[in-house]
Amino acid sequence: LSVFHYDCFWLKEYHFCDFEWDGDMFRDPRGTIAEHHRKGLKVCVWINSYLSSMSPLFDEAMSKGYLLKLPDGSVYETDFWQPGMGLVDFLKPEAREWYCSKLEKLIDMGVDCFKTDFGESVPTEVVYEDGSDSVKMHNYYTYLYNKTVYEFLERKLGKGQAVLFARSATVGGQQFPVHWGGDCESTYTAMAESLRGGLSLMSSGFGYWAHDIGGFEGNPGPDLYKRWVQFGLLSTHSRLHGSHSVRVPWAFDEESCDVLRKFTKLKLSLLPYLAYGSKQVSEEGIPLMRPMALEFPHDPAAEYLDRQYMLGDDLLVAPVFSPDGVVRYYVPEGTWTNVLNGERIAGPRWIEEQFDYMTMPLLARPGAVIPMQEGRCDTDGDLTDDVILKIYDPAALDSEWRQLVLRHGFEEDAAETIFRIRRTNDVLEVRCDSVEDGWAVECGGQRVQAHAGAATLSVQ
């Protein structure tokens, strides 16, 4: 667990969103946040761009002219979410500054990030002082909303420390990550729909995406929960979240705890691999979760694959979307290896298999070099310490040196270490000029520790 999130009920009922803790429920929020921090957790709280007319902030914002207005000059109000709520006018710089001043109190209290919910329900009957088209503003409003909060976090916490959990988005919104898929239902159908929507977003310039593990609306059974855990932990960001029922594993069954534990450990071990993927997101605009057609543009089968994806360059993920555990998925050309059970599959071909809750289609690409850290139990620490380079199907490598860049962290300016890999006949060589030992290479069941900046093993 890395982040503890407080959804809307940290606020007083009918006062959403006045940025004040409900004193009846939270007597010492500062102390509670400090306790979370002592346990190594970041704290996120839910906010939105609407102000309830029952909150004193509504009158304050209205008196300053910071709320959207109707053509007759009156403030636009609706009972859609809160009684008589108004919308902050983010086109006005002074309104943005005022909004951020309310967030600043929370950051000073110890809050680390915000879930910027809503932002998409913007009326077209309002007017803007600069004459902006109200229809076009429907999309631009959410851009300004998330931009305002994200840039405030950057100013307050520092470059590279800002993160949102945003629902609404439009072109350019990828600059203010992370986005999640909204309030999906707790069904296998909705789980598959979530992936389809996420891949659409990834095809539209967004690098990261998440979804509510177990679904948001409804009560998932243990079976669906365990399958969604697998999918969720192999997404760019992973969140357990529901509406009227909890998503902690012990609320389902003991096996749910085992499944969550296994796939959480798997994701943590993959952090060095994911860190390089994040570098591709920021520098090249390549999403971390990729539609198959993006990675295999010349394979005609890839064009219609909406139930599987590539996680980074080298991992194919095909979640289980059925209660019987049967998955039908496509394997592109070459010999792929299931990372979880070692099964080798030669493509191109369609496969239909049945999986238990501890396995699923997670295939390493031919010639893949996957950096992993076994035993990692949190997201802190150097991402190159005791790293193991796991190489799959070395026959796909050749005598030309291949370069692998490992980042020491997720920060934009994180240091990097370069490894070089090649295969000459039956000999696999890995070299690193800057780190002599403390890393290893694994291939075909063999593991060799580095010595003097090199590791060599025999492969068939």
C-alpha positions as CSV (number, residue, x, y, z in Angstrom):
1,L,0.0,0.0,0.0
2,S,1.4,3.4,-1.0
3,V,-1.5,5.8,-0.9
4,F,-4.5,6.1,1.5
5,H,-7.3,7.9,-0.2
6,Y,-10.2,9.8,1.5
7,D,-13.2,10.0,-0.9
8,C,-16.0,12.6,-0.7
9,F,-17.1,11.9,2.9
10,W,-14.1,13.5,4.5
11,L,-16.2,16.6,3.8
12,K,-19.3,17.6,5.7
13,E,-22.5,16.4,4.0
14,Y,-24.1,18.8,1.5
15,H,-21.0,21.0,1.7
16,F,-19.1,19.5,-1.2
17,C,-16.6,20.9,-1.9
18,D,-15.6,23.4,0.7
19,F,-12.2,21.8,1.5
20,E,-13.0,21.5,5.2
21,W,-12.8,18.2,7.2
22,D,-16.0,17.1,8.8
23,G,-15.2,17.8,12.4
24,D,-17.8,15.3,13.7
25,M,-16.0,12.4,11.8
26,F,-12.4,13.6,11.9
27,R,-11.5,15.2,15.2
28,D,-7.8,15.4,14.5
29,P,-7.2,15.2,10.7
30,R,-3.6,16.6,11.0
31,G,-2.8,13.9,13.5
32,T,-4.4,11.2,11.4
33,I,-2.4,12.3,8.3
34,A,0.8,12.3,10.4
35,E,0.1,8.8,11.4
36,H,-0.4,7.7,7.8
37,H,3.0,9.3,7.0
38,R,4.7,7.5,9.9
39,K,3.5,4.3,8.3
40,G,5.0,5.3,5.0
41,L,1.7,6.2,3.3
42,K,0.9,9.2,1.1
43,V,-2.5,10.8,1.6
44,C,-5.0,11.7,-1.2
45,V,-8.3,13.5,-0.7
46,W,-11.2,13.9,-3.1
47,I,-12.1,17.3,-4.5
48,N,-14.2,18.7,-7.3
49,S,-14.8,22.0,-9.0
50,Y,-18.3,22.6,-7.6
51,L,-19.4,24.5,-4.6
52,S,-22.6,23.7,-2.7
53,S,-24.8,26.7,-1.9
54,M,-24.9,25.4,1.7
55,S,-21.2,26.0,2.1
56,P,-19.9,29.5,3.1
57,L,-17.5,29.2,0.2
58,F,-20.3,29.6,-2.2
59,D,-21.2,33.1,-1.0
60,E,-17.5,34.0,-0.9
61,A,-16.9,32.9,-4.5
62,M,-20.2,34.5,-5.7
63,S,-19.3,37.8,-4.2
64,K,-15.9,37.8,-5.9
65,G,-17.4,36.8,-9.3
66,Y,-15.6,33.4,-9.4
67,L,-18.7,31.3,-10.4
68,L,-20.0,30.7,-13.8
69,K,-23.0,32.8,-14.7
70,L,-26.1,32.7,-16.9
71,P,-26.8,35.3,-19.7
72,D,-28.9,37.4,-17.3
73,G,-25.9,37.8,-14.9
74,S,-27.2,35.4,-12.2
75,V,-25.0,32.6,-11.0
76,Y,-25.6,29.2,-12.6
77,E,-26.9,26.7,-10.0
78,T,-27.9,23.1,-10.2
79,D,-28.9,20.3,-7.7
80,F,-27.1,17.7,-9.8
81,W,-24.6,16.7,-7.1
82,Q,-25.1,19.1,-4.2
83,P,-27.9,21.5,-3.3
84,G,-27.7,24.6,-5.5
85,M,-24.1,24.0,-6.5
86,G,-22.2,26.5,-8.6
87,L,-19.1,25.9,-10.8
88,V,-15.8,27.7,-10.3
89,D,-14.8,29.8,-13.4
90,F,-11.3,28.5,-14.2
91,L,-11.0,30.9,-17.1
92,K,-10.4,33.7,-14.5
93,P,-6.8,33.8,-13.2
94,E,-8.0,35.2,-9.9
95,A,-10.6,32.4,-9.5
96,R,-7.8,29.9,-10.1
97,E,-5.6,31.6,-7.5
98,W,-8.5,31.6,-5.0
99,Y,-9.2,27.9,-5.6
100,C,-5.6,27.0,-5.0
101,S,-5.5,29.0,-1.8
102,K,-8.1,26.6,-0.4
103,L,-6.0,23.6,-1.5
104,E,-2.9,25.1,0.1
105,K,-4.4,24.6,3.6
106,L,-4.7,20.9,2.9
107,I,-1.2,20.6,1.6
108,D,0.2,22.5,4.7
109,M,-1.8,20.0,6.8
110,G,0.1,17.1,5.1
111,V,-2.2,16.0,2.2
112,D,0.0,14.8,-0.7
113,C,-2.3,14.7,-3.7
114,F,-5.8,15.2,-4.9
115,K,-8.5,13.1,-6.7
116,T,-9.9,15.7,-9.1
117,D,-13.3,14.2,-9.6
118,F,-16.0,15.4,-12.0
119,G,-15.3,18.4,-14.2
120,E,-17.2,17.0,-17.2
121,S,-20.7,18.2,-16.3
122,V,-20.3,21.8,-17.6
123,P,-23.5,23.5,-18.9
124,T,-23.6,25.1,-22.3
125,E,-26.1,27.8,-21.3
126,V,-23.5,29.7,-19.2
127,V,-21.5,32.7,-20.5
128,Y,-17.9,33.6,-20.2
129,E,-16.6,37.1,-19.7
130,D,-14.1,36.8,-22.6
131,G,-16.8,35.6,-24.9
132,S,-15.6,32.0,-25.1
133,D,-17.9,29.5,-26.9
134,S,-19.7,27.7,-24.1
135,V,-19.9,24.4,-26.2
136,K,-16.2,24.4,-26.8
137,M,-15.6,25.3,-23.2
138,H,-17.2,22.0,-22.2
139,N,-13.9,20.2,-22.9
140,Y,-11.6,23.0,-22.2
141,Y,-13.0,23.4,-18.7
142,T,-11.7,20.1,-17.5
143,Y,-8.3,20.9,-19.0
144,L,-8.2,24.1,-16.9
145,Y,-9.5,22.4,-13.8
146,N,-6.8,19.7,-13.8
147,K,-4.1,22.0,-15.0
148,T,-4.8,24.4,-12.1
149,V,-4.5,21.7,-9.4
150,Y,-1.6,19.9,-11.0
151,E,0.5,23.1,-11.4
152,F,-0.4,24.2,-7.9
153,L,1.0,20.8,-6.6
154,E,4.2,21.3,-8.6
155,R,4.7,24.8,-7.2
156,K,4.0,23.6,-3.7
157,L,5.7,20.2,-3.6
158,G,8.3,20.5,-6.3
159,K,8.8,19.3,-9.9
160,G,8.1,15.7,-10.3
161,Q,6.1,15.4,-7.1
162,A,2.7,16.4,-8.5
163,V,0.1,13.7,-9.2
164,L,-3.7,13.7,-9.6
165,F,-6.3,11.0,-9.9
166,A,-8.5,12.7,-12.5
167,R,-11.7,11.5,-14.1
168,S,-12.4,14.0,-16.8
169,A,-10.0,14.8,-19.6
170,T,-9.5,16.2,-23.1
171,V,-6.7,16.8,-25.5
172,G,-3.6,18.0,-23.6
173,G,-4.9,16.5,-20.3
174,Q,-2.1,13.9,-20.4
175,Q,0.2,16.6,-19.0
176,F,-1.6,16.2,-15.7
177,P,-1.6,12.5,-14.8
178,V,-3.1,10.1,-13.7
179,H,-6.5,9.5,-15.1
180,W,-8.9,6.7,-14.2
181,G,-11.9,5.2,-16.0
182,G,-14.7,6.5,-13.8
183,D,-17.5,4.7,-12.1
184,C,-17.7,1.3,-13.7
185,E,-20.0,-1.6,-12.6
186,S,-18.8,-4.7,-10.8
187,T,-19.3,-7.1,-13.6
188,Y,-17.0,-9.0,-16.1
189,T,-18.6,-7.0,-18.9
190,A,-17.7,-3.7,-17.3
191,M,-14.2,-5.0,-16.6
192,A,-13.7,-5.7,-20.3
193,E,-15.3,-2.4,-21.2
194,S,-12.9,-0.6,-18.9
195,L,-9.9,-2.1,-20.7
196,R,-11.4,-1.1,-24.1
197,G,-11.9,2.5,-22.8
198,G,-8.4,2.6,-21.4
199,L,-6.8,1.4,-24.6
200,S,-8.8,4.1,-26.4
201,L,-7.4,6.7,-24.0
202,M,-3.9,5.3,-24.5
203,S,-4.4,5.7,-28.3
204,S,-5.2,9.3,-27.8
205,G,-1.9,10.6,-26.3
206,F,-2.3,9.6,-22.7
207,G,0.5,7.7,-21.0
208,Y,-1.0,6.4,-17.8
209,W,-4.4,5.0,-16.9
210,A,-6.1,3.2,-14.0
211,H,-9.5,1.8,-13.0
212,D,-11.3,0.8,-9.8
213,I,-10.2,-2.8,-9.0
214,G,-13.4,-4.8,-8.4
215,G,-15.5,-2.2,-10.1
216,F,-17.1,0.9,-8.4
217,E,-20.8,0.3,-8.5
218,G,-22.1,-3.0,-7.1
219,N,-20.8,-5.8,-5.0
220,P,-18.2,-8.0,-6.7
221,G,-18.0,-11.7,-5.7
222,P,-14.6,-13.2,-4.8
223,D,-14.2,-14.6,-8.3
224,L,-14.5,-11.3,-10.1
225,Y,-12.5,-9.5,-7.4
226,K,-9.5,-11.9,-7.9
227,R,-9.6,-11.6,-11.7
228,W,-9.8,-7.8,-11.4
229,V,-6.9,-7.7,-9.0
230,Q,-4.7,-9.5,-11.6
231,F,-5.7,-6.9,-14.2
232,G,-5.4,-4.0,-11.9
233,L,-1.9,-4.8,-10.7
234,L,-0.8,-5.1,-14.3
235,S,-2.1,-1.7,-15.2
236,T,0.1,1.5,-14.9
237,H,-1.5,2.5,-11.6
238,S,-3.5,0.3,-9.3
239,R,-6.3,1.3,-6.9
240,L,-8.7,-0.6,-4.7
241,H,-11.9,1.5,-4.7
242,G,-15.7,0.9,-4.5
243,S,-18.9,2.8,-3.8
244,H,-21.1,1.1,-1.2
245,S,-18.8,-1.9,-0.4
246,V,-15.2,-2.3,0.5
247,R,-12.4,-3.7,-1.7
248,V,-10.0,-5.0,0.9
249,P,-9.2,-8.6,0.1
250,W,-10.1,-10.1,3.5
251,A,-13.7,-9.0,2.9
252,F,-13.9,-11.7,0.2
253,D,-12.0,-14.8,1.1
254,E,-8.5,-16.0,2.1
255,E,-7.5,-16.7,-1.5
256,S,-8.2,-13.1,-2.4
257,C,-5.5,-12.1,0.1
258,D,-3.1,-14.5,-1.5
259,V,-3.9,-13.3,-5.0
260,L,-3.5,-9.6,-4.1
261,R,-0.3,-10.4,-2.2
262,K,1.2,-12.2,-5.2
263,F,0.3,-9.7,-7.9
264,T,1.3,-6.7,-5.6
265,K,4.7,-8.4,-5.2
266,L,4.9,-8.9,-8.9
267,K,4.2,-5.3,-9.7
268,L,6.7,-4.1,-7.1
269,S,9.3,-6.4,-8.6
270,L,8.6,-4.9,-12.0
271,L,9.2,-1.3,-10.9
272,P,12.6,-1.1,-12.7
273,Y,10.9,-2.2,-15.9
274,L,8.0,0.2,-15.4
275,A,10.4,3.1,-14.6
276,Y,11.9,2.8,-18.1
277,G,8.4,2.8,-19.5
278,S,7.7,6.0,-17.7
279,K,10.8,7.5,-19.4
280,Q,9.3,6.6,-22.8
281,V,6.0,8.2,-21.8
282,S,7.6,11.5,-20.9
283,E,10.3,11.7,-23.6
284,E,8.6,9.9,-26.6
285,G,4.9,10.1,-25.8
286,I,4.6,6.3,-26.0
287,P,2.0,5.0,-23.5
288,L,3.0,2.5,-20.8
289,M,-0.2,0.4,-21.6
290,R,-0.3,0.0,-25.3
291,P,-2.9,-1.4,-27.7
292,M,-1.5,-4.3,-29.6
293,A,-2.0,-2.5,-32.9
294,L,0.4,0.2,-31.7
295,E,3.2,-2.3,-30.9
296,F,2.5,-4.5,-33.9
297,P,1.2,-2.2,-36.7
298,H,2.0,-4.7,-39.5
299,D,0.2,-7.6,-37.9
300,P,-3.4,-7.6,-39.3
301,A,-4.7,-9.6,-36.2
302,A,-3.5,-6.8,-33.8
303,E,-5.9,-4.2,-35.2
304,Y,-9.0,-5.7,-33.4
305,L,-7.5,-6.9,-30.2
306,D,-9.3,-5.0,-27.4
307,R,-9.0,-7.6,-24.6
308,Q,-5.2,-7.7,-24.3
309,Y,-2.4,-5.2,-24.4
310,M,1.3,-4.6,-24.1
311,L,2.7,-3.3,-20.8
312,G,5.8,-1.5,-21.9
313,D,7.9,-2.9,-24.7
314,D,8.1,-6.5,-23.7
315,L,5.1,-7.8,-21.7
316,L,1.9,-9.0,-23.2
317,V,-1.1,-9.0,-20.8
318,A,-4.4,-10.7,-21.4
319,P,-6.7,-10.4,-18.4
320,V,-9.3,-13.1,-17.6
321,F,-12.8,-11.8,-18.3
322,S,-14.9,-14.9,-17.6
323,P,-15.9,-16.8,-14.4
324,D,-14.6,-20.1,-15.8
325,G,-11.1,-18.7,-16.1
326,V,-10.9,-19.4,-19.9
327,V,-9.0,-16.8,-22.0
328,R,-8.7,-16.7,-25.8
329,Y,-5.8,-14.5,-26.8
330,Y,-3.5,-13.8,-29.6
331,V,0.3,-14.4,-29.6
332,P,2.3,-12.5,-32.2
333,E,5.2,-13.9,-34.1
334,G,8.1,-15.5,-32.2
335,T,8.5,-17.6,-29.1
336,W,6.9,-16.0,-26.1
337,T,7.3,-17.1,-22.5
338,N,4.6,-16.9,-19.8
339,V,6.4,-15.1,-16.9
340,L,4.2,-16.8,-14.3
341,N,4.5,-20.5,-15.3
342,G,7.4,-20.7,-17.8
343,E,5.2,-22.0,-20.6
344,R,6.7,-21.2,-24.1
345,I,4.3,-20.4,-26.9
346,A,5.2,-20.1,-30.6
347,G,3.3,-17.5,-32.5
348,P,1.6,-16.2,-34.5
349,R,-1.4,-18.1,-33.3
350,W,-4.6,-17.9,-31.2
351,I,-4.5,-19.6,-27.8
352,E,-7.4,-20.7,-25.6
353,E,-6.4,-21.7,-22.1
354,Q,-7.9,-21.9,-18.6
355,F,-6.1,-20.3,-15.7
356,D,-6.4,-20.4,-11.9
357,Y,-6.3,-17.3,-9.8
358,M,-2.6,-17.3,-9.4
359,T,-1.8,-17.3,-13.2
360,M,-2.9,-15.6,-16.3
361,P,-1.5,-14.8,-19.7
362,L,1.5,-12.6,-19.0
363,L,4.0,-13.2,-21.8
364,A,7.5,-12.0,-22.3
365,R,8.5,-11.0,-25.8
366,P,11.1,-13.0,-27.6
367,G,14.5,-11.6,-26.7
368,A,13.0,-9.6,-23.8
369,V,15.3,-8.3,-21.0
370,I,13.1,-7.6,-18.0
371,P,14.8,-5.9,-15.1
372,M,13.3,-7.0,-11.8
373,Q,13.9,-6.6,-8.1
374,E,12.8,-9.7,-6.1
375,G,11.7,-9.0,-2.5
376,R,10.9,-5.4,-3.0
377,C,8.1,-4.4,-0.5
378,D,7.5,-0.7,-1.3
379,T,7.9,1.9,-3.9
380,D,10.9,3.7,-2.3
381,G,14.6,3.0,-2.7
382,D,17.0,2.7,-5.7
383,L,15.5,0.8,-8.6
384,T,18.9,-0.7,-9.6
385,D,19.8,-2.2,-6.2
386,D,20.2,-6.0,-6.5
387,V,18.5,-5.9,-9.9
388,I,18.1,-9.2,-11.9
389,L,18.0,-9.0,-15.6
390,K,15.7,-11.8,-16.7
391,I,16.2,-12.7,-20.4
392,Y,13.6,-14.6,-22.3
393,D,14.2,-16.6,-25.6
394,P,17.8,-15.5,-26.0
395,A,17.7,-17.0,-29.5
396,A,16.1,-13.7,-30.6
397,L,19.2,-11.8,-29.6
398,D,22.3,-11.5,-31.8
399,S,26.0,-10.6,-31.7
400,E,25.2,-6.8,-31.8
401,W,25.3,-5.2,-28.4
402,R,21.8,-4.3,-27.2
403,Q,21.5,-1.4,-24.8
404,L,19.2,-1.5,-21.7
405,V,18.8,1.8,-19.7
406,L,17.8,1.4,-16.0
407,R,16.6,4.4,-14.1
408,H,17.4,4.7,-10.4
409,G,14.0,6.2,-9.7
410,F,10.9,7.7,-11.3
411,E,12.0,11.3,-10.9
412,E,12.5,13.2,-14.1
413,D,16.2,13.8,-13.4
414,A,16.8,10.3,-12.0
415,A,20.3,8.9,-12.6
416,E,20.6,6.1,-15.2
417,T,22.7,3.0,-15.5
418,I,23.4,1.4,-18.9
419,F,23.7,-2.4,-19.5
420,R,24.8,-4.0,-22.7
421,I,23.6,-7.4,-23.8
422,R,24.5,-9.7,-26.7
423,R,24.5,-13.4,-27.7
424,T,27.4,-14.9,-29.6
425,N,26.6,-18.5,-30.7
426,D,25.7,-20.2,-27.4
427,V,27.2,-17.5,-25.1
428,L,25.1,-14.8,-23.5
429,E,27.1,-11.7,-22.3
430,V,25.9,-8.8,-20.1
431,R,28.1,-5.9,-19.2
432,C,27.8,-2.8,-17.2
433,D,30.7,-0.3,-17.1
434,S,29.5,1.7,-14.1
435,V,28.3,-1.0,-11.7
436,E,30.7,-3.9,-11.1
437,D,28.6,-6.1,-8.9
438,G,25.3,-6.3,-7.0
439,W,23.3,-7.4,-10.0
440,A,22.6,-10.7,-11.7
441,V,21.4,-12.2,-15.0
442,E,18.8,-15.0,-15.3
443,C,18.0,-17.1,-18.4
444,G,16.7,-20.6,-18.9
445,G,16.7,-21.4,-15.2
446,Q,20.3,-20.2,-14.7
447,R,21.2,-17.3,-12.6
448,V,24.7,-15.7,-12.6
449,Q,25.9,-13.0,-10.3
450,A,27.9,-10.2,-11.9
451,H,31.6,-9.9,-11.3
452,A,33.8,-7.0,-12.4
453,G,30.9,-5.5,-14.3
454,A,30.1,-8.6,-16.4
455,A,28.0,-11.8,-16.3
456,T,28.3,-14.6,-18.8
457,L,26.2,-17.8,-19.3
458,S,25.7,-20.6,-21.8
459,V,22.4,-20.8,-23.6
460,Q,21.0,-23.4,-26.0
